[in-house]
Amino acid sequence: MKERIVVYLSGLGSREKNILLFFGVFFLLFVITVFYLVFNDSIESRKAELREKRELMEKVEGYKSAFRRARDRENSMLLAIQTNETNLNSHLNGVREAFGVEISTIKELKPEKKGEFSKEMIEVGIRNIDMPTLMSFLYGLENRARYVFVDALSIKKRFDGKNYEVTLVVATLKEAAEK
């Protein structure tokens, strides 16, 4: 076979040999270009897939760390609620004295059990208070560290038009007693 090719090539003229050489080089360059384009496209698509996967992994890591922070906050909140020994009456009296608010009625409400927690509540009535003092009193009353919050609030304008009658429910969260 090799001999036949050599005999065939020796019978060609120089012009025919140049054309055959040019065709061979052109064909070889065409094959190399096709392989380059096919493999380059494949490599680029793999790189894009890897970039997407890396971005997704970074997002997952971000979500994991956010989940851990939220879980830690929840655990610290649960521990704080479980160890909450806040007496609503004493807290209310301390805030009342600090802002000089006259409380007309105080009524303890039945605690509500919410899962493993209990919400202790006191209904407070104030007959004659101006709005700036009321706002200061409410801000002073709520305490995140002790989980004291205003659960309900009703404000009505008094007949004099300057002051208000307020009824509010102050609550705190505690661990529910097992029964």
Secondary structure, DSSP 8 states (H G I E B T S, - for coil): -HHHHHHHHHTS-HHHHHHHHHHHHHHHHHHHHHHHHHHHHHHHHHHHHHHHHHHHHHHHHHHHHHHHHHHHHHHHHHHHHHT----HHHHHHHHHHHHT----EEEEEEEEEETTEEEEEEEEEEEEE-HHHHHHHHHHH-BTTTTEEEEEEEEEE-TTSSSEEEEEEEEEEEE----
